């Protein structure tokens, strides 16, 4: 299939680099890049690293939003008391 595609400058530079490094034609470099980007088996799944943050029973992390709400309520009460 023949088509016209406009490549952004950074993409064109990457294609040129692949052409030089691998000795590919423009057509081969573009097709290889498209295949690599569109196939599912191109790599391993992304994993987010996790870290142990310790355990402090005084801070109920599973109730963080409720705790935040309480702090906000306390601050609003303090500000209203100062205004009077």
C-alpha positions, 0 to 999 in steps of 0.5 A: 500500500502506498501512502503519504506520511508526514514525520515529525523531526524527532521521528525522522531522526530516529528513522535515520538513525535506524537506517544508518545503524542497521543498514536498512532502507527507509521503507524497511526502517519505517515498517520495522518501527511500526510493527514494533509499536503495534505488536503486543509481544514487543516487551514486558508489562510495566511494573510500578516499584513499591516500597515499604513505608513502615507501620505506625499504628497511630496513623490509620492509613486506610482511613486517610481521607477521613483523617484529612477531613477531621484535620480540615474541620479542626482548622476551620473551627479554629479559624472561625473561633479566631474571627469572633 
